[in-house]
Amino acid sequence: MNRTGYGDGEIYCCGGSDVFLIDVEAARKDPAARLWSWQASDSAEIRAVHRPWFANMDECKPVLGGQAVLAASSLGGGVALIRRADKKCLFYAGGRNAHSAELLPGGLLAAAFSYRCDELRLYRLDDGPAAESAWTMKLSGAHGVVWDRQRQVLWALGGGELLKLKVHAGREPSAEVLRRWDLPKRGGHDLYPLDETHLVVTANGGVYRFDAEAEAFSPMPALAEVANVKSLCRHPVSGQVIYTQGERIFTNKVRLVGAEPIVLPPRNLYKARWNAHNGFSYAPGAGKN
C-alpha cells in the first residue's frame, strides 16, 4: 500500500458478506484475485452477536486518505469504519436497511437507512461499539449521504428527493434542511461525488448529474437512460467512469464506460468505488472541512 492508501487502478467492491479490493488489470487476468478483503468476522471489535448486521454489503467507500473504508449493509443494517492496514473496526452501529455512510467534521458520521427505517442519522464516532444515533430525521427511502467540504453542507438522497442540510456538531449534533429538490425520476439509489462541482444521482430509470453550485439536475452523458444503476464512480485523474447495474438486484460485473466490463465471481456484486480521493468529501488535512 502506498503512503496515502490510494492506488491507481484499484476498485473497492462489495456484495454478500464481503468488501474487497481489486486491481483492474489483475482482475481481468484472474477474476478471483484480491488485493484486500474484509468481513465482519475479521474485526475482533465487532461482537459476535452483531456480526449478522454485516450481511449483503452495499457500500464500500474509501475514506481517511485511503487508510480506511466505510461499509454498510442493507440486509443486516450495520455501518462500520474499517482500518485497511489491520482490519480493525474503528466504529460500528446497527439499524435497518443501511445503504450509505459518510464521515463529517467534528467526529461525526452520517448514515442513510432506507425502507422499513426511512431515516437519516448522525453518530458520534467516539461513542464506541454498537453506538446509538445522536440525531435522526425521517427521510423516505434514504439511500445516500455525501459531505461537501467546499460548501460545508451535507447532501442526502431519498427515494424521491435530494436534500441539502447544514450540520451542527457538538455533543448533541443536529442538522437542518436548507433546501429540497424533487428527483427527475423516482427511486433515488446512489449519491456520490462526480467531481469538485457535481454529484451523481442514480434513479430507477436513469442517471443524473447535480450541479452543486447551480443547484440543478442534468442527464448524465452516456448513461442518462440506463436503468437500475446501483453505483457510479468517476476516477478523479483518468476520468474513467465505473458503474454497477443490477440484473434484478445484483450483478457480477463492474462496468466501465467505453471499455469492456470486469467480470467477477460470485454473482452478488452491488457497488464499486475507485480507491481514490474524490476531491469533494471530508478529508482531514485537506483544507476547510
Backbone hydrogen bonds, N-H to C=O, Kabsch-Sander energy under -0.5 kcal/mol:
donor,donor_aa,acceptor,acceptor_aa,energy
7,G,275,N,-1.5
10,E,7,G,-1.9
11,I,22,I,-2.4
12,Y,273,R,-3.2
13,C,20,F,-3.3
14,C,271,K,-1.7
15,G,18,D,-1.8
18,D,15,G,-1.5
19,V,38,W,-2.4
20,F,13,C,-2.7
21,L,36,W,-3.0
22,I,11,I,-2.5
24,V,9,G,-2.7
27,A,23,D,-2.8
28,R,24,V,-1.6
29,K,25,E,-1.2
30,D,26,A,-2.7
33,A,30,D,-2.5
35,L,21,L,-3.1
36,W,21,L,-1.1
38,W,19,V,-2.6
42,D,39,Q,-2.7
43,S,40,A,-1.7
44,A,42,D,-0.6
46,I,43,S,-1.6
47,R,45,E,-0.7
50,H,47,R,-1.9
51,R,47,R,-0.8
51,R,48,A,-0.9
53,W,50,H,-2.0
54,F,51,R,-2.0
55,A,52,P,-0.7
57,M,16,G,-3.6
58,D,72,A,-3.4
59,E,72,A,-1.0
61,K,70,L,-2.4
63,V,68,A,-2.7
66,G,63,V,-0.6
67,Q,64,L,-1.6
68,A,63,V,-1.8
69,V,82,I,-2.3
70,L,61,K,-2.9
71,A,80,A,-2.9
72,A,59,E,-1.1
73,S,78,G,-2.3
74,S,56,N,-1.2
75,L,56,N,-0.7
76,G,55,A,-1.3
77,G,73,S,-1.3
78,G,53,W,-2.3
79,V,93,A,-2.3
80,A,71,A,-2.5
81,L,91,F,-2.4
82,I,69,V,-2.6
82,I,80,A,-0.6
83,R,88,K,-3.1
84,R,67,Q,-2.5
85,A,67,Q,-0.5
87,K,83,R,-1.7
90,L,81,L,-2.9
90,L,88,K,-0.7
91,F,81,L,-1.0
93,A,79,V,-2.0
94,G,131,A,-0.5
97,N,74,S,-1.2
98,A,73,S,-1.3
99,H,112,A,-3.0
100,S,112,A,-1.1
102,E,110,A,-2.3
104,L,108,L,-2.7
108,L,104,L,-1.1
109,L,123,Y,-2.1
110,A,102,E,-2.9
111,A,121,R,-2.2
112,A,100,S,-2.5
113,F,119,E,-2.9
114,S,97,N,-2.9
117,C,114,S,-1.6
118,D,114,S,-3.4
119,E,113,F,-2.1
120,L,137,M,-2.7
121,R,111,A,-2.6
122,L,135,W,-2.5
123,Y,109,L,-2.7
125,L,107,G,-2.6
125,L,123,Y,-0.6
127,D,124,R,-1.8
128,G,125,L,-0.8
131,A,92,Y,-1.8
131,A,128,G,-0.7
134,A,122,L,-2.8
135,W,122,L,-1.3
137,M,120,L,-2.0
139,L,118,D,-2.1
142,A,113,F,-0.6
142,A,139,L,-1.6
143,H,157,L,-3.1
144,G,157,L,-1.3
146,V,155,W,-2.3
148,D,153,V,-3.0
149,R,147,W,-0.8
149,R,280,F,-2.3
152,Q,148,D,-1.4
153,V,148,D,-1.3
154,L,165,L,-2.7
155,W,146,V,-3.0
156,A,163,L,-2.2
157,L,144,G,-2.6
158,G,161,E,-3.3
159,G,140,S,-2.8
162,L,181,W,-2.6
163,L,156,A,-3.1
164,K,179,R,-2.4
165,L,154,L,-2.9
166,K,176,E,-2.5
167,V,165,L,-0.5
168,H,174,S,-3.4
169,A,167,V,-0.6
174,S,168,H,-2.1
176,E,166,K,-2.4
178,L,164,K,-3.3
179,R,164,K,-1.4
181,W,162,L,-2.4
183,L,160,G,-2.1
187,G,159,G,-2.4
188,G,159,G,-1.9
189,H,202,T,-3.4
190,D,202,T,-0.6
192,Y,200,V,-1.7
194,L,198,H,-2.9
195,D,198,H,-1.6
199,L,210,F,-2.4
200,V,192,Y,-3.1
201,V,208,Y,-3.0
202,T,190,D,-2.1
203,A,206,G,-2.9
204,N,186,R,-1.6
206,G,203,A,-1.0
207,V,224,A,-0.7
208,Y,201,V,-2.9
209,R,218,S,-3.2
210,F,199,L,-2.9
211,D,216,A,-2.7
212,A,197,T,-2.7
212,A,210,F,-0.7
215,E,211,D,-2.1
216,A,211,D,-0.8
218,S,209,R,-2.1
220,M,207,V,-2.3
223,L,220,M,-1.7
224,A,220,M,-1.1
226,V,223,L,-1.6
228,N,204,N,-1.5
229,V,203,A,-0.6
230,K,228,N,-0.6
230,K,244,T,-2.2
231,S,244,T,-1.2
233,C,242,I,-2.6
234,R,193,P,-0.5
235,H,240,Q,-2.6
239,G,235,H,-1.6
242,I,233,C,-2.9
243,Y,255,R,-2.4
244,T,231,S,-1.9
246,G,228,N,-2.5
246,G,244,T,-0.5
247,E,250,F,-2.7
248,R,246,G,-0.9
249,I,247,E,-1.3
251,T,269,L,-1.6
254,V,262,I,-2.5
255,R,243,Y,-2.7
255,R,253,K,-0.7
256,L,259,A,-0.5
257,V,241,V,-2.4
259,A,256,L,-1.9
262,I,254,V,-2.8
263,V,261,P,-0.6
264,L,252,N,-3.3
264,L,262,I,-0.6
268,N,266,P,-1.5
269,L,251,T,-2.7
270,Y,14,C,-2.9
271,K,14,C,-1.1
273,R,12,Y,-2.6
275,N,10,E,-2.7
276,A,274,W,-1.9
286,A,283,A,-2.3
